[in-house]
Amino acid sequence: MSRILFALFVVVPIIEIAIFVALGGLIGFWWTMGGIVFTAILGSFLLRQQGMSVLFSIQNKLNAGGFPAQEIVDGVMLAIAGALLLTPGFFTDAVGFSLFVPQVRHFLFAELRKRVKIVSASSYQSQYHSGFSDPHRTRDEDGVIDFDDEDWRDDKRG
């Protein structure tokens, strides 16, 4: 984990500065700044377009009765892509734009599934008797009252 943080906070900024200096020397300061603004605008457009597509995919999968795992991961990766594209720098823009490619997202999801164990929760209910109470006691003695539909409905409402 410390290597990842080191890369994020030290190596990536050094790469970005090196690219800024090299590109600024080639095309000039204002063209470099224009490129940064252009990639941010293009990234926000792509994020909006693909984000809506992912939301519709999630909704369709849920309506079909499935669990939209791939679609949720796509949404998270698109959010990361958007954050990278809004961060000034061409290296982070390249990584962000790569996350807009569905095949890249699917590959990363497959790699993630290899490394992460997915556990689902289930609902299971049982009765536990400690031995201090009578398990044959009726529910009325426990203070529980069981109503049927006609017991609690007002006659006016039907």
C-alpha positions as MATLAB code, in Angstrom:
seq = 'MSRILFALFVVVPIIEIAIFVALGGLIGFWWTMGGIVFTAILGSFLLRQQGMSVLFSIQNKLNAGGFPAQEIVDGVMLAIAGALLLTPGFFTDAVGFSLFVPQVRHFLFAELRKRVKIVSASSYQSQYHSGFSDPHRTRDEDGVIDFDDEDWRDDKRG';
ca = [
       0.000    0.000    0.000;
       2.839    2.376    0.774;
       4.228    1.836   -2.726;
       0.926    2.849   -4.258;
       0.767    5.998   -2.145;
       4.382    6.796   -2.996;
       3.580    6.442   -6.699;
       0.468    8.602   -6.417;
       1.993   11.441   -4.450;
       5.589   11.493   -5.695;
       6.066    9.667   -8.991;
       2.917   10.861  -10.795;
       3.557   14.578  -10.121;
       7.168   14.178  -11.295;
       5.934   12.555  -14.512;
       3.366   15.335  -14.993;
       5.970   18.078  -14.486;
       8.349   16.404  -16.929;
       5.603   16.184  -19.555;
       4.612   19.836  -18.974;
       8.190   21.009  -19.419;
       8.838   18.864  -22.496;
       5.538   19.676  -24.197;
       5.759   23.349  -23.268;
       9.186   23.470  -24.899;
       7.836   21.846  -28.067;
       4.537   23.632  -28.626;
       4.688   26.555  -26.202;
       3.122   27.451  -22.893;
      -0.288   28.619  -24.164;
      -0.828   25.598  -26.420;
       0.056   23.346  -23.488;
      -2.463   25.126  -21.235;
      -5.053   24.974  -24.018;
      -4.494   21.237  -24.297;
      -5.112   20.803  -20.594;
      -8.358   22.794  -20.749;
      -9.455   20.926  -23.891;
      -8.901   17.497  -22.311;
     -10.874   18.573  -19.227;
     -13.817   19.717  -21.383;
     -13.689   16.600  -23.562;
     -13.446   14.419  -20.464;
     -16.491   16.000  -18.850;
     -18.480   15.478  -22.065;
     -17.441   11.815  -22.292;
     -18.124   11.292  -18.596;
     -21.638   12.639  -18.936;
     -22.352   10.554  -22.034;
     -20.946    7.268  -20.753;
     -22.167    7.862  -17.213;
     -25.762    8.063  -18.413;
     -25.222    4.914  -20.465;
     -23.950    3.066  -17.394;
     -26.913    4.284  -15.317;
     -29.326    2.918  -17.927;
     -27.407   -0.373  -17.984;
     -27.669   -0.646  -14.199;
     -31.395    0.062  -14.336;
     -31.965   -2.505  -17.101;
     -29.975   -5.170  -15.242;
     -31.918   -4.534  -12.033;
     -35.235   -4.629  -13.906;
     -34.209   -7.987  -15.393;
     -33.622   -9.295  -11.874;
     -29.837   -9.451  -12.085;
     -27.096   -7.912  -10.007;
     -25.243   -5.225  -11.996;
     -21.718   -5.915  -10.701;
     -19.956   -5.062  -13.976;
     -22.078   -1.966  -14.427;
     -21.356   -0.716  -10.906;
     -17.628   -1.204  -11.436;
     -17.974    0.617  -14.766;
     -19.600    3.523  -12.944;
     -16.841    3.653  -10.335;
     -14.160    3.512  -13.032;
     -15.880    6.299  -14.951;
     -15.927    8.412  -11.790;
     -12.198    7.777  -11.395;
     -11.709    8.665  -15.070;
     -13.578   11.927  -14.545;
     -11.445   12.815  -11.537;
      -8.262   12.038  -13.475;
      -9.374   14.150  -16.433;
     -10.176   17.116  -14.226;
      -6.734   16.832  -12.630;
      -4.351   18.992  -14.658;
      -1.813   16.863  -16.476;
      -1.391   14.805  -19.589;
      -0.349   11.565  -17.864;
      -3.477   11.518  -15.695;
      -5.516   12.461  -18.778;
      -4.113    9.462  -20.659;
      -5.027    7.132  -17.794;
      -8.461    8.769  -17.499;
      -9.186    8.481  -21.219;
      -8.153    4.821  -21.152;
     -10.871    4.182  -18.557;
     -13.470    5.398  -21.053;
     -12.699    2.375  -23.252;
     -15.109   -0.431  -22.241;
     -12.578   -3.167  -23.024;
     -10.094   -1.603  -20.591;
     -12.763   -1.453  -17.887;
     -13.757   -5.083  -18.518;
     -10.109   -6.178  -18.328;
      -9.585   -4.286  -15.065;
     -12.804   -5.759  -13.651;
     -11.638   -9.277  -14.556;
      -8.303   -8.618  -12.831;
     -10.110   -7.220   -9.805;
     -12.331  -10.295   -9.567;
      -9.253  -12.523   -9.503;
      -7.883  -10.660   -6.492;
     -11.045   -9.923   -4.508;
     -13.338  -12.437   -2.906;
     -16.954  -11.365   -3.239;
     -19.143  -12.343   -0.308;
     -22.884  -11.970   -0.320;
     -25.082  -11.750    2.713;
     -28.090  -13.946    3.135;
     -30.981  -13.646    5.480;
     -31.457  -16.575    7.803;
     -33.690  -16.636   10.804;
     -33.832  -19.192   13.551;
     -35.237  -19.407   17.024;
     -32.933  -19.673   19.980;
     -34.065  -20.916   23.327;
     -31.694  -20.295   26.204;
     -33.286  -22.779   28.549;
     -34.518  -20.072   30.917;
     -37.875  -19.671   29.228;
     -40.470  -22.166   28.195;
     -40.180  -22.796   24.421;
     -43.773  -24.094   24.383;
     -45.181  -20.808   25.599;
     -47.620  -19.167   23.186;
     -46.763  -15.984   21.345;
     -49.444  -14.066   23.261;
     -47.488  -14.615   26.451;
     -44.406  -13.052   24.805;
     -46.251   -9.777   24.306;
     -46.580  -10.332   20.557;
     -49.935   -9.822   18.909;
     -50.378  -11.151   15.392;
     -52.805   -9.130   13.255;
     -54.360  -10.244   10.027;
     -55.232   -7.756    7.297;
     -58.857   -7.447    8.383;
     -57.867   -6.912   12.031;
     -56.176   -3.561   11.507;
     -57.928   -2.136    8.448;
     -60.529    0.548    9.027;
     -63.926   -0.412    7.614;
     -64.135    2.936    5.819;
     -61.026    2.213    3.732;
     -62.004   -1.302    2.813;
];
